[in-house]
Amino acid sequence: MNITYKSLVSTAVLLVLFTSSITIAEPIPEAMDKSGASEDAKTMMMALEPMMVNINTGTAEELAGALKGVGPMTAAAIIEYRDANGPFASAKDIVMVNGIGEVTFEVNKDAIMVQ
């Protein structure tokens, strides 16, 4: 078996590249708090389930948390519109709020309640 300097260097380079791409996982703490684990699972489940929000009674925090593409400023605009013009008659009426367009409504129509 002939081992040349070139093949030895190539093998060494490959070994270095391979070992540098391996990530060692951090060990799991042995005394992990079980309530924290259940909270994480609950948070994950909430992210999977579409969250419903009543646009006539929801707070800015609830609106921003439930509606995709709606941040704190747009949520505040929804509340200002509601306070100035009375309750929304239908979910579609949310497009009358400055900052809410047809696309935002379409993305969120299944999450909007009006009562």
Helices and strands as residue ranges (DSSP letters): H 5-20, H 34-48, E 53-54, H 60-66, H 72-85, G 91-96, H 102-108, E 112-113
